[in-house]
Amino acid sequence: MTSYIKIKFFNHVVRIKFFDEKKNSFTSEQLENLKNTITDLENNPEITVIILESEGNSVFCSGASFDELLAVSNAEQGKSFFSGFANVILAMKNSSKLIIGNVKGKAIGGGVGLIAACDYVLATNNASLKLSELAIGIGPFVIEPAVSKKIGKTAMAELALNPTEWKTAEWALQKGLYSEVFNHATDLENYLSSYAQALSLYNPEALLEMKKILWENTTDWETLLAQRAAISGKLVLSEFTKNALQKFKNK
């Protein structure tokens, strides 16, 4: 199976690009690699801005690997897998760099969580999204704090309690998940390049203080997300979830 995480440096900006041939889904190994990539950039004081993006223009991220979820055989394995998404969100939250999401295409489940954990998000108008977890017997418990922080509990409930319904990029813009939406990927790319470079040239100390403000009142997330990962880890073992995952995989 082909999957990778690539980084490219442009002055004070770094682009992190992830890819998996199964619609940019995440295995535990890929999640670990992404977390480490973000964390390792803390050692580079020249970088002030990170762009998080995926390969292609149709699917930004389809969430967790169904193959790996089906292979979970006990609660500890389940908690460990869902901790992968928790650890990436925590790495993004704790990073001293401002993180811009470059969202070209659809996002499902954990992919929505990654978007919510970005500090600023640019998207194309085909970047619809949904939280499908309830439809497969679990819930968006690990990513909920990040999503609710960005769009509020009411909009979070609208997403989570309609697990088969796609929300448009315009909806995400109105709710505050997306900062700006573009009609064409080339328009987004042109704006992103200039915006990221301009942002990266501001006072690094001011950018860091701004980052702290954006993530106020999240000091308990290490404990909270671990608890949420444990809940998901148990639910993924249920017969309902195993059957639902198999059906989705066979589509």
Legacy VTK file of the C-alpha trace (Angstrom):
# vtk DataFile Version 3.0
C-alpha trace
ASCII
DATASET POLYDATA
POINTS 251 float
0.000 0.000 0.000
1.279 3.457 -0.897
1.265 6.114 1.792
3.610 8.897 2.745
4.173 12.171 4.506
6.346 14.726 2.722
7.649 18.078 3.861
8.877 21.023 1.802
10.463 24.190 3.153
9.853 27.660 1.719
11.727 30.279 3.749
9.837 30.420 7.081
7.020 28.160 5.856
6.886 24.366 5.723
4.295 22.343 3.846
3.352 18.949 5.286
1.597 16.757 2.728
0.069 13.384 3.579
-1.226 10.685 1.267
-2.717 7.218 1.410
-4.047 5.362 -1.598
-7.248 4.550 0.303
-8.714 8.043 0.034
-6.125 9.615 2.323
-7.226 7.550 5.310
-4.941 7.165 8.311
-3.339 4.063 9.768
-1.804 4.248 13.252
1.657 4.331 11.669
0.717 7.262 9.445
-0.770 9.127 12.411
2.414 8.571 14.394
4.481 9.848 11.480
2.347 12.971 11.168
2.544 13.678 14.902
6.337 13.269 14.871
6.693 15.498 11.818
4.795 18.311 13.515
6.636 17.839 16.813
10.072 17.712 15.184
9.494 21.127 13.604
9.656 22.619 17.111
13.415 22.214 16.779
13.501 24.600 13.805
13.218 28.211 15.002
13.274 29.478 11.411
9.837 28.002 10.729
6.847 30.019 11.929
4.063 28.679 9.688
2.995 25.132 8.797
0.666 24.302 5.915
-1.135 20.972 6.398
-2.455 19.447 3.177
-3.103 16.165 1.420
-2.421 14.839 -2.055
-5.101 15.410 -4.659
-8.115 17.690 -5.033
-11.052 15.341 -4.388
-10.565 13.920 -0.873
-8.725 15.768 1.862
-8.986 12.944 4.397
-11.423 10.064 4.843
-10.585 9.474 8.492
-9.419 6.252 10.070
-8.296 3.138 8.224
-11.206 0.687 8.170
-8.791 -2.215 7.752
-7.045 -1.316 10.993
-10.299 -0.681 12.837
-11.570 -4.127 11.829
-8.348 -5.669 13.101
-8.772 -4.259 16.620
-9.265 -7.218 18.988
-9.237 -5.657 22.461
-9.957 -2.371 24.201
-6.292 -1.502 24.673
-5.628 -1.832 20.949
-8.680 0.293 20.267
-7.589 3.013 22.676
-4.106 2.958 21.159
-5.469 3.462 17.642
-7.777 6.349 18.539
-4.978 7.891 20.588
-3.242 8.371 17.242
-5.729 11.049 16.222
-5.623 12.475 19.748
-1.846 12.773 19.618
-1.888 14.555 16.255
-4.474 17.062 17.513
-2.403 17.629 20.658
0.751 18.122 18.578
-1.054 20.728 16.465
-2.431 22.457 19.556
0.916 22.473 21.339
2.954 23.522 18.320
4.460 26.990 18.528
3.858 27.340 14.775
0.672 28.684 13.236
-0.953 25.916 11.198
-2.892 26.645 8.013
-5.162 23.927 6.652
-5.187 23.559 2.867
-8.391 21.605 2.280
-9.029 20.548 -1.294
-11.779 17.968 -1.275
-14.013 16.088 1.130
-13.285 15.338 4.768
-14.814 12.586 6.892
-14.513 11.767 10.586
-10.978 12.241 11.814
-10.259 14.409 8.800
-12.723 16.957 10.150
-10.834 16.835 13.436
-7.555 17.655 11.703
-9.203 20.621 9.985
-10.602 21.871 13.294
-7.148 21.634 14.889
-5.699 24.040 12.318
-5.440 27.683 13.291
-6.696 28.969 9.924
-8.275 27.010 7.086
-8.538 27.661 3.351
-10.798 25.340 1.357
-12.200 24.734 -2.094
-15.950 24.767 -2.690
-15.980 20.970 -3.116
-14.605 20.520 0.422
-17.786 19.103 1.917
-17.627 17.173 5.159
-19.428 14.804 7.490
-18.947 12.996 10.770
-19.956 9.432 9.936
-18.926 7.802 13.224
-22.395 7.161 14.654
-23.333 5.325 11.472
-20.633 2.747 12.208
-21.401 2.387 15.894
-18.841 4.707 17.440
-18.788 8.493 17.758
-16.524 11.480 17.036
-15.434 11.548 20.664
-11.702 12.201 20.236
-12.106 15.030 17.749
-15.161 16.599 19.418
-13.239 19.051 21.627
-11.399 20.496 18.615
-14.521 20.660 16.445
-16.715 22.135 19.204
-14.061 24.706 20.048
-14.103 25.892 16.451
-17.838 25.791 15.609
-19.662 25.375 18.952
-21.686 22.516 20.410
-24.818 23.224 18.393
-23.100 22.967 15.010
-21.086 20.000 16.291
-24.342 18.229 17.145
-25.719 19.074 13.700
-22.736 17.282 12.184
-22.482 14.346 14.565
-26.200 13.520 14.751
-26.565 13.477 10.952
-23.787 10.998 10.172
-24.829 10.278 6.585
-25.381 13.906 5.560
-22.708 15.919 3.788
-22.324 19.527 4.888
-21.155 21.938 2.184
-18.046 24.062 2.231
-20.331 27.080 2.496
-21.865 25.616 5.668
-18.379 25.096 7.103
-17.480 28.687 6.212
-20.586 30.061 7.895
-19.941 28.013 11.044
-16.304 29.107 11.268
-14.593 25.823 10.470
-13.279 27.266 7.192
-11.798 30.754 7.111
-12.104 31.251 3.349
-13.527 29.206 0.461
-12.376 29.351 -3.173
-14.116 28.265 -6.371
-10.967 26.778 -7.886
-7.941 24.980 -6.458
-5.610 27.257 -8.422
-7.187 30.326 -6.831
-6.731 28.795 -3.393
-3.125 27.901 -4.140
-2.248 31.369 -5.366
-3.754 32.983 -2.296
-2.254 30.429 0.083
1.286 30.956 -1.125
1.194 34.713 -0.689
-0.778 34.598 2.564
1.514 32.064 4.243
4.645 33.949 3.262
3.226 37.244 4.509
2.133 35.652 7.792
5.533 34.034 8.295
7.280 37.438 8.203
5.420 38.861 11.175
7.085 39.055 14.587
7.572 35.400 15.697
6.934 36.341 19.319
3.641 37.989 18.382
2.623 34.937 16.339
3.375 32.663 19.296
1.310 34.794 21.659
-1.534 34.742 19.138
-1.312 30.951 19.000
-1.614 30.800 22.789
-4.751 32.923 22.676
-6.333 30.709 20.006
-5.856 27.665 22.245
-6.853 29.094 25.596
-8.653 26.777 28.038
-7.331 23.554 26.508
-4.775 22.565 29.152
-6.843 19.520 30.158
-6.969 18.039 26.673
-4.196 15.480 27.268
-6.410 13.804 29.873
-9.683 14.462 28.060
-8.602 13.063 24.700
-7.116 9.971 26.352
-10.481 9.335 28.008
-12.282 9.819 24.706
-9.879 7.428 22.950
-10.703 4.777 25.557
-14.436 5.190 24.890
-13.951 4.775 21.150
-11.588 1.869 21.736
-14.311 -0.073 23.547
-17.093 0.770 21.115
-15.099 -0.381 18.084
-15.215 -3.929 19.510
-19.021 -4.115 19.404
-20.759 -6.443 16.981
-22.707 -3.477 15.600
-19.502 -1.645 14.733
-17.716 -4.662 13.278
-20.679 -5.388 10.982
-21.072 -1.740 9.977
-17.367 -1.371 9.196
-17.462 -4.477 7.019
-20.448 -3.154 5.091
-18.780 0.210 4.504
-15.550 -1.501 3.438
-17.399 -3.691 0.929
-19.136 -0.774 -0.785
LINES 1 252
251 0 1 2 3 4 5 6 7 8 9 10 11 12 13 14 15 16 17 18 19 20 21 22 23 24 25 26 27 28 29 30 31 32 33 34 35 36 37 38 39 40 41 42 43 44 45 46 47 48 49 50 51 52 53 54 55 56 57 58 59 60 61 62 63 64 65 66 67 68 69 70 71 72 73 74 75 76 77 78 79 80 81 82 83 84 85 86 87 88 89 90 91 92 93 94 95 96 97 98 99 100 101 102 103 104 105 106 107 108 109 110 111 112 113 114 115 116 117 118 119 120 121 122 123 124 125 126 127 128 129 130 131 132 133 134 135 136 137 138 139 140 141 142 143 144 145 146 147 148 149 150 151 152 153 154 155 156 157 158 159 160 161 162 163 164 165 166 167 168 169 170 171 172 173 174 175 176 177 178 179 180 181 182 183 184 185 186 187 188 189 190 191 192 193 194 195 196 197 198 199 200 201 202 203 204 205 206 207 208 209 210 211 212 213 214 215 216 217 218 219 220 221 222 223 224 225 226 227 228 229 230 231 232 233 234 235 236 237 238 239 240 241 242 243 244 245 246 247 248 249 250
